[in-house]
Amino acid sequence: MSNNNNEQEKYKSVMNGKLKLKGLKIKKGTCVKIKKTEKIKQNMITLATTENATNEEILIKDDNRTEAQKRFDEVQAQRKTERIAKAATKTHRQRIEELNKFLDTLSNHFDIPKVGPG
């Protein structure tokens, strides 16, 4: 009995119940806190859904990028379209044939040599 009482005394300072987090409003187990970036994305989505808003208007209203960043994004978009157009011109079979031709031209210098009998 005394051994059991000693164990219970060890845990008297422990608090029971749920963990309470400061600064968060919790509704039915979900967190309601929204970051600024999420609000900006939501605003962009609502602007995009309007009939009168075009892509340029959306970018102009909420665009904090520098000129270099804008040019970089434009070049990336151009390269992406070129890459897609280049990939769309060949079929899978043609790509595999080209790969096989390339592999045939390689030397066997870097192949793993056979070791042992067999």
C-alpha positions, 0 to 999 in steps of 0.5 A: 500500500505504501509503495502505491501511495509513493507513486501517486505522490510523484504525479500530484503536480502533473496537470490533467486535461487538454493542452491549451494553446495561446493565440489560436482560436479552435473551432471543432478541432481545426485551427482558424489562424490564416497567414498573410500570404494565404489572404493574398492568394485568396484575394488573387483567386477572387480577382481571377474569378471576376469576369472583367479581370484579366491576367495583366490586371491581377499582376498589376494590382498585387505585384511587388516584384522587381523588374528583373524578377518579372523578366526572369519569370517571362523568360522561364515561361517562354522556355517552358513553352519551348520545352513542351513544344519540343517534347510534343513533337516526338513520340515515346517510341522515337525518344526510345530509339534515339536513346538506344542509338546514343547508348550504342555509340558509347564506349564500354570503358565504364562498364563493370567488368566481369569478376569470377567464373561465369 
